[in-house]
């Protein structure tokens, strides 16, 4: 039986849930988020951009990705599908990005009356993080 995209998403979500059980942000701190709240252009403090569209698609520019060698993360431009994981017991809400070859995770964090997206790239001690706002 072939390993499909749906199965890959389920496995990624399960791994994400287990890997972020000790999330720095409690889910109760973020107001309820609907898919429509995500639509539009988001600019990152790191210079990256993400454009979320209806129908679950996105395009990104200058997006930082994991660098196994450490140091400054490489950047990519791409597109793919996104999924909002608004509430999972005990875990901060996330947006999952499925690119051409990789999965990425952004955490929703309270900001004023709304929220922003936060991305950690690699070891948090390296300081390679990015915060996205509309």
N, C-alpha and C positions, 0 to 999 in steps of 0.2 A: 504494500500500500504506500503510495507516494506521500511524502511529508509536505503538506500544502502550506500556503501562506497563513491560513486560519490557525492551523496547528502551531505554526511558528509564533504567531501573535499570542496565543494562549500560553505557550511555554515562556515567552519573554515576559508577559504580564505576571506569571507566577514567580519567575526569578526576580523580577523587579519588586514584587510584594515582599518576598523573603529578604531581599537585599536591602530594603529600605524600612524594615520594621522599626529601626531606631532613628527614624527621620528627625531632623532638627526642628521641623515645623509640625505642630499638631493640626489635624484636619479641621478642627472646630474654629481655628483662627481665620480660615479663608471663607468668605461668603459663598453661597451657592453659585455654581458656575454652570452655564448652559453652553451648548456648542456655539450658538450665535454670539456669545460673549468673546469668542476667540477670533472671529472673522476680522480680517484686515491686516494692516502692516504693523509689525513689531520691530523696534530697533533695539539692538543690544548695546550695553556699555562697552563691549569688546569690539564694536564695529560691525558685528554680524547683523543680518536681517532675516526675518521669517514672515512670509505672507500666508496666512491661513484663509482658505476658501471654503465655501459651502460644498458639500459633497465629500468632505474629508480629504481634500488635497492641500498640499503646501508647496511653496518654493522657498529656498533659503539661499542667502548669499554670504560668502566669507564666514561660513559656519565653522567654529572650532571643533575638532574631533580628537579622540584619544591618540596620544603619542606614546607608544610602548617604550621608546627610548628615553622618555622624560623630557623636560624642558618645554619650550614654547610649542603649543599644539599646532599641527598643520590646519589649513583652512580648506573648505570645500564649498562649491556651489552646486545645488541639486534640487531635486523635487521628489515628492513621494506622497504617502498617505499619512494622515494623523488621526489619533483617537484620543478622546478625552476620558480619563479615568477619574471622575469627579469624587467619588467616595468609596474607599475601601477601608474597612474597619482598622483603625490604628495607624494608618499610613496617610501622609499628606497627599492631596490630589495631584495628579500628574497629567502631562500631555505626552503621549508616545508618538514619536516620529519614526516612520518606517521608510528609510531611503532605499536606494537601488541595491545596496549590499549590507546595510547596517541598520540597527535600531538605536534610537537616541531617546533620552528621557529628560523632560523639563519639569521642575516642581513648581506648583502654584503657591505663591507666598503673598500674604496680606500686604497691601500697600494702600494706605489711606482708607477710603471706603470700598476699594476694589481689590485688585490683585495684580501681581506681576509674575513673570516666569523667570526661574533661576536654573542655570545650567552649571553643573560642576564638571570639569574636564580633567580626568586623571586624578592624581593625588590632591586632595583639598589643601594640603600644606604647600603645594606649588603655587597656589594663588591663581590658577587658570580657571576662573569662573566668569560667568556672563549673566547679566540681568537684563531682561527684555521688557520694554514698556511700549504701549501704544501711544 
